[in-house]
Amino acid sequence: MSTISIIGSGSMARAIGTRAARHGHTVEILSRNTTAAQELADGIGHGTSVGEYGARPSGDIVIVAVLHQGAVEAVTRFGDALAGKILVDITNPFTADATGLVSTPGHSVAERIAAVAPDDAQVVKAFNTIFGGVIERDEPLDVLFAGGDAEAKAAVAGLLRSMGMQPRDAGGLGMAHALEWAGILLVGVASNGAGFDSALAVV
């Protein structure tokens, strides 16, 4: 298995980190809040470590698990430390009432991250259409993802399979905006009867 680095220490960082660790991956947490990062690492267990925020991550795959408002700033802060890395954007740029998006076609969070990331870093959108609690249940799941680089997408697909998930390729990075709308769709379905322990599936 491999080392997975996660920028952030919130609920999605916990969900993804916990599932990755259960499936044999080494997890590294990188957060501005070192206390929260250590608490998360201790909670995940399985040898999860805390890295220095802004330093080069240990993992080749780096999960950007911060709120959408801070995602571009976080990637900018790491700068060249992310050279050659695969960055997985999990954000959902919802409006305050979660009925729309603050992003626009061609300007998804993933595309904005790609614009500030090192030239040889690759960005993949994934995990934004699954609730954290569902990820932590460690049951089979479909994961929609999109990205512009075939090798980076293959690496993310391999990670997803290793975590007991089924990768569902949605296309190039331009599809990231559609996945952000899929996040809104999931919230709408959950709010109108399906519940927040539900998930989207491809059948």
GUPA-529374 format. One record per residue (C-alpha): residue in one letter; residue number from 1; x, y, z. Coordinates in steps of 0.5 Angstrom, whole numbers, plus 500, padded with zeros to 3 digits. Layout:
N
<site><resn>a</resn><resi>NUM</resi><east>X</east><north>Y</north><up>Z</up></site>
...
//
This chain:
203
<site><resn>m</resn><resi>1</resi><east>500</east><north>500</north><up>500</up></site>
<site><resn>s</resn><resi>2</resi><east>502</east><north>507</north><up>500</up></site>
<site><resn>t</resn><resi>3</resi><east>502</east><north>514</north><up>504</up></site>
<site><resn>i</resn><resi>4</resi><east>496</east><north>518</north><up>503</up></site>
<site><resn>s</resn><resi>5</resi><east>497</east><north>526</north><up>505</up></site>
<site><resn>i</resn><resi>6</resi><east>491</east><north>530</north><up>507</up></site>
<site><resn>i</resn><resi>7</resi><east>491</east><north>537</north><up>508</up></site>
<site><resn>g</resn><resi>8</resi><east>486</east><north>539</north><up>513</up></site>
<site><resn>s</resn><resi>9</resi><east>483</east><north>536</north><up>520</up></site>
<site><resn>g</resn><resi>10</resi><east>476</east><north>536</north><up>519</up></site>
<site><resn>s</resn><resi>11</resi><east>470</east><north>531</north><up>518</up></site>
<site><resn>m</resn><resi>12</resi><east>472</east><north>529</north><up>511</up></site>
<site><resn>a</resn><resi>13</resi><east>479</east><north>529</north><up>513</up></site>
<site><resn>r</resn><resi>14</resi><east>477</east><north>524</north><up>519</up></site>
<site><resn>a</resn><resi>15</resi><east>473</east><north>520</north><up>514</up></site>
<site><resn>i</resn><resi>16</resi><east>478</east><north>519</north><up>508</up></site>
<site><resn>g</resn><resi>17</resi><east>484</east><north>518</north><up>513</up></site>
<site><resn>t</resn><resi>18</resi><east>480</east><north>513</north><up>517</up></site>
<site><resn>r</resn><resi>19</resi><east>478</east><north>509</north><up>511</up></site>
<site><resn>a</resn><resi>20</resi><east>485</east><north>509</north><up>508</up></site>
<site><resn>a</resn><resi>21</resi><east>488</east><north>507</north><up>514</up></site>
<site><resn>r</resn><resi>22</resi><east>483</east><north>501</north><up>515</up></site>
<site><resn>h</resn><resi>23</resi><east>485</east><north>499</north><up>508</up></site>
<site><resn>g</resn><resi>24</resi><east>493</east><north>499</north><up>510</up></site>
<site><resn>h</resn><resi>25</resi><east>495</east><north>506</north><up>507</up></site>
<site><resn>t</resn><resi>26</resi><east>499</east><north>510</north><up>511</up></site>
<site><resn>v</resn><resi>27</resi><east>496</east><north>517</north><up>513</up></site>
<site><resn>e</resn><resi>28</resi><east>499</east><north>523</north><up>514</up></site>
<site><resn>i</resn><resi>29</resi><east>495</east><north>529</north><up>516</up></site>
<site><resn>l</resn><resi>30</resi><east>497</east><north>537</north><up>515</up></site>
<site><resn>s</resn><resi>31</resi><east>494</east><north>542</north><up>518</up></site>
<site><resn>r</resn><resi>32</resi><east>494</east><north>549</north><up>520</up></site>
<site><resn>n</resn><resi>33</resi><east>492</east><north>547</north><up>527</up></site>
<site><resn>t</resn><resi>34</resi><east>497</east><north>542</north><up>530</up></site>
<site><resn>t</resn><resi>35</resi><east>493</east><north>540</north><up>536</up></site>
<site><resn>a</resn><resi>36</resi><east>487</east><north>538</north><up>531</up></site>
<site><resn>a</resn><resi>37</resi><east>492</east><north>535</north><up>527</up></site>
<site><resn>q</resn><resi>38</resi><east>495</east><north>531</north><up>532</up></site>
<site><resn>e</resn><resi>39</resi><east>488</east><north>529</north><up>535</up></site>
<site><resn>l</resn><resi>40</resi><east>486</east><north>527</north><up>528</up></site>
<site><resn>a</resn><resi>41</resi><east>492</east><north>522</north><up>527</up></site>
<site><resn>d</resn><resi>42</resi><east>491</east><north>519</north><up>534</up></site>
<site><resn>g</resn><resi>43</resi><east>484</east><north>518</north><up>533</up></site>
<site><resn>i</resn><resi>44</resi><east>485</east><north>515</north><up>526</up></site>
<site><resn>g</resn><resi>45</resi><east>491</east><north>511</north><up>529</up></site>
<site><resn>h</resn><resi>46</resi><east>495</east><north>505</north><up>525</up></site>
<site><resn>g</resn><resi>47</resi><east>501</east><north>509</north><up>525</up></site>
<site><resn>t</resn><resi>48</resi><east>498</east><north>516</north><up>522</up></site>
<site><resn>s</resn><resi>49</resi><east>503</east><north>522</north><up>523</up></site>
<site><resn>v</resn><resi>50</resi><east>502</east><north>529</north><up>523</up></site>
<site><resn>g</resn><resi>51</resi><east>507</east><north>533</north><up>518</up></site>
<site><resn>e</resn><resi>52</resi><east>509</east><north>540</north><up>518</up></site>
<site><resn>y</resn><resi>53</resi><east>504</east><north>545</north><up>514</up></site>
<site><resn>g</resn><resi>54</resi><east>507</east><north>548</north><up>508</up></site>
<site><resn>a</resn><resi>55</resi><east>512</east><north>542</north><up>508</up></site>
<site><resn>r</resn><resi>56</resi><east>513</east><north>537</north><up>502</up></site>
<site><resn>p</resn><resi>57</resi><east>507</east><north>532</north><up>503</up></site>
<site><resn>s</resn><resi>58</resi><east>510</east><north>525</north><up>504</up></site>
<site><resn>g</resn><resi>59</resi><east>504</east><north>522</north><up>500</up></site>
<site><resn>d</resn><resi>60</resi><east>504</east><north>522</north><up>492</up></site>
<site><resn>i</resn><resi>61</resi><east>497</east><north>523</north><up>493</up></site>
<site><resn>v</resn><resi>62</resi><east>495</east><north>529</north><up>497</up></site>
<site><resn>i</resn><resi>63</resi><east>487</east><north>530</north><up>499</up></site>
<site><resn>v</resn><resi>64</resi><east>485</east><north>537</north><up>499</up></site>
<site><resn>a</resn><resi>65</resi><east>480</east><north>536</north><up>505</up></site>
<site><resn>v</resn><resi>66</resi><east>479</east><north>544</north><up>507</up></site>
<site><resn>l</resn><resi>67</resi><east>473</east><north>548</north><up>506</up></site>
<site><resn>h</resn><resi>68</resi><east>472</east><north>551</north><up>499</up></site>
<site><resn>q</resn><resi>69</resi><east>474</east><north>558</north><up>501</up></site>
<site><resn>g</resn><resi>70</resi><east>481</east><north>556</north><up>503</up></site>
<site><resn>a</resn><resi>71</resi><east>482</east><north>550</north><up>498</up></site>
<site><resn>v</resn><resi>72</resi><east>486</east><north>555</north><up>493</up></site>
<site><resn>e</resn><resi>73</resi><east>490</east><north>559</north><up>499</up></site>
<site><resn>a</resn><resi>74</resi><east>492</east><north>552</north><up>502</up></site>
<site><resn>v</resn><resi>75</resi><east>495</east><north>550</north><up>495</up></site>
<site><resn>t</resn><resi>76</resi><east>498</east><north>556</north><up>494</up></site>
<site><resn>r</resn><resi>77</resi><east>501</east><north>556</north><up>501</up></site>
<site><resn>f</resn><resi>78</resi><east>504</east><north>549</north><up>500</up></site>
<site><resn>g</resn><resi>79</resi><east>507</east><north>552</north><up>493</up></site>
<site><resn>d</resn><resi>80</resi><east>513</east><north>548</north><up>490</up></site>
<site><resn>a</resn><resi>81</resi><east>512</east><north>543</north><up>496</up></site>
<site><resn>l</resn><resi>82</resi><east>507</east><north>540</north><up>491</up></site>
<site><resn>a</resn><resi>83</resi><east>511</east><north>539</north><up>485</up></site>
<site><resn>g</resn><resi>84</resi><east>509</east><north>532</north><up>482</up></site>
<site><resn>k</resn><resi>85</resi><east>504</east><north>531</north><up>487</up></site>
<site><resn>i</resn><resi>86</resi><east>497</east><north>528</north><up>485</up></site>
<site><resn>l</resn><resi>87</resi><east>492</east><north>533</north><up>488</up></site>
<site><resn>v</resn><resi>88</resi><east>485</east><north>531</north><up>490</up></site>
<site><resn>d</resn><resi>89</resi><east>480</east><north>536</north><up>491</up></site>
<site><resn>i</resn><resi>90</resi><east>474</east><north>534</north><up>495</up></site>
<site><resn>t</resn><resi>91</resi><east>471</east><north>541</north><up>496</up></site>
<site><resn>n</resn><resi>92</resi><east>463</east><north>543</north><up>495</up></site>
<site><resn>p</resn><resi>93</resi><east>463</east><north>550</north><up>493</up></site>
<site><resn>f</resn><resi>94</resi><east>456</east><north>551</north><up>496</up></site>
<site><resn>t</resn><resi>95</resi><east>452</east><north>557</north><up>497</up></site>
<site><resn>a</resn><resi>96</resi><east>450</east><north>559</north><up>504</up></site>
<site><resn>d</resn><resi>97</resi><east>443</east><north>555</north><up>503</up></site>
<site><resn>a</resn><resi>98</resi><east>446</east><north>549</north><up>499</up></site>
<site><resn>t</resn><resi>99</resi><east>441</east><north>550</north><up>493</up></site>
<site><resn>g</resn><resi>100</resi><east>447</east><north>553</north><up>488</up></site>
<site><resn>l</resn><resi>101</resi><east>454</east><north>554</north><up>487</up></site>
<site><resn>v</resn><resi>102</resi><east>459</east><north>559</north><up>488</up></site>
<site><resn>s</resn><resi>103</resi><east>463</east><north>556</north><up>482</up></site>
<site><resn>t</resn><resi>104</resi><east>462</east><north>557</north><up>475</up></site>
<site><resn>p</resn><resi>105</resi><east>463</east><north>553</north><up>469</up></site>
<site><resn>g</resn><resi>106</resi><east>471</east><north>553</north><up>467</up></site>
<site><resn>h</resn><resi>107</resi><east>472</east><north>556</north><up>474</up></site>
<site><resn>s</resn><resi>108</resi><east>471</east><north>550</north><up>479</up></site>
<site><resn>v</resn><resi>109</resi><east>475</east><north>549</north><up>485</up></site>
<site><resn>a</resn><resi>110</resi><east>479</east><north>544</north><up>482</up></site>
<site><resn>e</resn><resi>111</resi><east>480</east><north>548</north><up>476</up></site>
<site><resn>r</resn><resi>112</resi><east>482</east><north>554</north><up>480</up></site>
<site><resn>i</resn><resi>113</resi><east>487</east><north>549</north><up>484</up></site>
<site><resn>a</resn><resi>114</resi><east>490</east><north>547</north><up>478</up></site>
<site><resn>a</resn><resi>115</resi><east>491</east><north>554</north><up>476</up></site>
<site><resn>v</resn><resi>116</resi><east>496</east><north>555</north><up>482</up></site>
<site><resn>a</resn><resi>117</resi><east>499</east><north>549</north><up>483</up></site>
<site><resn>p</resn><resi>118</resi><east>506</east><north>547</north><up>480</up></site>
<site><resn>d</resn><resi>119</resi><east>506</east><north>545</north><up>473</up></site>
<site><resn>d</resn><resi>120</resi><east>507</east><north>538</north><up>474</up></site>
<site><resn>a</resn><resi>121</resi><east>502</east><north>537</north><up>479</up></site>
<site><resn>q</resn><resi>122</resi><east>496</east><north>534</north><up>477</up></site>
<site><resn>v</resn><resi>123</resi><east>489</east><north>535</north><up>480</up></site>
<site><resn>v</resn><resi>124</resi><east>483</east><north>530</north><up>480</up></site>
<site><resn>k</resn><resi>125</resi><east>476</east><north>532</north><up>483</up></site>
<site><resn>a</resn><resi>126</resi><east>473</east><north>526</north><up>487</up></site>
<site><resn>f</resn><resi>127</resi><east>470</east><north>524</north><up>494</up></site>
<site><resn>n</resn><resi>128</resi><east>465</east><north>531</north><up>494</up></site>
<site><resn>t</resn><resi>129</resi><east>459</east><north>527</north><up>492</up></site>
<site><resn>i</resn><resi>130</resi><east>459</east><north>522</north><up>498</up></site>
<site><resn>f</resn><resi>131</resi><east>458</east><north>524</north><up>505</up></site>
<site><resn>g</resn><resi>132</resi><east>463</east><north>523</north><up>510</up></site>
<site><resn>g</resn><resi>133</resi><east>459</east><north>518</north><up>515</up></site>
<site><resn>v</resn><resi>134</resi><east>458</east><north>514</north><up>509</up></site>
<site><resn>i</resn><resi>135</resi><east>465</east><north>514</north><up>507</up></site>
<site><resn>e</resn><resi>136</resi><east>467</east><north>511</north><up>514</up></site>
<site><resn>r</resn><resi>137</resi><east>462</east><north>506</north><up>514</up></site>
<site><resn>d</resn><resi>138</resi><east>467</east><north>502</north><up>510</up></site>
<site><resn>e</resn><resi>139</resi><east>462</east><north>499</north><up>505</up></site>
<site><resn>p</resn><resi>140</resi><east>462</east><north>499</north><up>498</up></site>
<site><resn>l</resn><resi>141</resi><east>461</east><north>505</north><up>494</up></site>
<site><resn>d</resn><resi>142</resi><east>461</east><north>508</north><up>487</up></site>
<site><resn>v</resn><resi>143</resi><east>466</east><north>515</north><up>487</up></site>
<site><resn>l</resn><resi>144</resi><east>465</east><north>519</north><up>481</up></site>
<site><resn>f</resn><resi>145</resi><east>471</east><north>523</north><up>479</up></site>
<site><resn>a</resn><resi>146</resi><east>474</east><north>527</north><up>474</up></site>
<site><resn>g</resn><resi>147</resi><east>481</east><north>530</north><up>472</up></site>
<site><resn>g</resn><resi>148</resi><east>485</east><north>532</north><up>466</up></site>
<site><resn>d</resn><resi>149</resi><east>491</east><north>527</north><up>466</up></site>
<site><resn>a</resn><resi>150</resi><east>490</east><north>519</north><up>465</up></site>
<site><resn>e</resn><resi>151</resi><east>496</east><north>517</north><up>469</up></site>
<site><resn>a</resn><resi>152</resi><east>493</east><north>521</north><up>475</up></site>
<site><resn>k</resn><resi>153</resi><east>486</east><north>519</north><up>474</up></site>
<site><resn>a</resn><resi>154</resi><east>489</east><north>511</north><up>474</up></site>
<site><resn>a</resn><resi>155</resi><east>493</east><north>513</north><up>481</up></site>
<site><resn>v</resn><resi>156</resi><east>486</east><north>515</north><up>484</up></site>
<site><resn>a</resn><resi>157</resi><east>482</east><north>510</north><up>481</up></site>
<site><resn>g</resn><resi>158</resi><east>487</east><north>505</north><up>484</up></site>
<site><resn>l</resn><resi>159</resi><east>487</east><north>508</north><up>491</up></site>
<site><resn>l</resn><resi>160</resi><east>479</east><north>508</north><up>491</up></site>
<site><resn>r</resn><resi>161</resi><east>479</east><north>501</north><up>489</up></site>
<site><resn>s</resn><resi>162</resi><east>484</east><north>499</north><up>495</up></site>
<site><resn>m</resn><resi>163</resi><east>479</east><north>502</north><up>499</up></site>
<site><resn>g</resn><resi>164</resi><east>473</east><north>498</north><up>497</up></site>
<site><resn>m</resn><resi>165</resi><east>470</east><north>503</north><up>493</up></site>
<site><resn>q</resn><resi>166</resi><east>468</east><north>503</north><up>485</up></site>
<site><resn>p</resn><resi>167</resi><east>471</east><north>509</north><up>481</up></site>
<site><resn>r</resn><resi>168</resi><east>467</east><north>512</north><up>476</up></site>
<site><resn>d</resn><resi>169</resi><east>470</east><north>516</north><up>471</up></site>
<site><resn>a</resn><resi>170</resi><east>466</east><north>522</north><up>469</up></site>
<site><resn>g</resn><resi>171</resi><east>471</east><north>525</north><up>464</up></site>
<site><resn>g</resn><resi>172</resi><east>476</east><north>531</north><up>464</up></site>
<site><resn>l</resn><resi>173</resi><east>477</east><north>536</north><up>469</up></site>
<site><resn>g</resn><resi>174</resi><east>472</east><north>541</north><up>466</up></site>
<site><resn>m</resn><resi>175</resi><east>467</east><north>536</north><up>469</up></site>
<site><resn>a</resn><resi>176</resi><east>469</east><north>538</north><up>476</up></site>
<site><resn>h</resn><resi>177</resi><east>464</east><north>543</north><up>476</up></site>
<site><resn>a</resn><resi>178</resi><east>458</east><north>538</north><up>474</up></site>
<site><resn>l</resn><resi>179</resi><east>461</east><north>534</north><up>480</up></site>
<site><resn>e</resn><resi>180</resi><east>460</east><north>540</north><up>484</up></site>
<site><resn>w</resn><resi>181</resi><east>453</east><north>540</north><up>482</up></site>
<site><resn>a</resn><resi>182</resi><east>452</east><north>533</north><up>483</up></site>
<site><resn>g</resn><resi>183</resi><east>454</east><north>534</north><up>490</up></site>
<site><resn>i</resn><resi>184</resi><east>448</east><north>539</north><up>491</up></site>
<site><resn>l</resn><resi>185</resi><east>444</east><north>534</north><up>488</up></site>
<site><resn>l</resn><resi>186</resi><east>446</east><north>529</north><up>493</up></site>
<site><resn>v</resn><resi>187</resi><east>444</east><north>534</north><up>499</up></site>
<site><resn>g</resn><resi>188</resi><east>437</east><north>535</north><up>495</up></site>
<site><resn>v</resn><resi>189</resi><east>436</east><north>528</north><up>495</up></site>
<site><resn>a</resn><resi>190</resi><east>438</east><north>527</north><up>502</up></site>
<site><resn>s</resn><resi>191</resi><east>434</east><north>533</north><up>505</up></site>
<site><resn>n</resn><resi>192</resi><east>428</east><north>530</north><up>501</up></site>
<site><resn>g</resn><resi>193</resi><east>427</east><north>523</north><up>504</up></site>
<site><resn>a</resn><resi>194</resi><east>433</east><north>519</north><up>503</up></site>
<site><resn>g</resn><resi>195</resi><east>437</east><north>521</north><up>509</up></site>
<site><resn>f</resn><resi>196</resi><east>444</east><north>523</north><up>510</up></site>
<site><resn>d</resn><resi>197</resi><east>447</east><north>516</north><up>510</up></site>
<site><resn>s</resn><resi>198</resi><east>445</east><north>515</north><up>503</up></site>
<site><resn>a</resn><resi>199</resi><east>450</east><north>515</north><up>497</up></site>
<site><resn>l</resn><resi>200</resi><east>449</east><north>516</north><up>489</up></site>
<site><resn>a</resn><resi>201</resi><east>450</east><north>510</north><up>485</up></site>
<site><resn>v</resn><resi>202</resi><east>452</east><north>508</north><up>478</up></site>
<site><resn>v</resn><resi>203</resi><east>448</east><north>502</north><up>476</up></site>
//
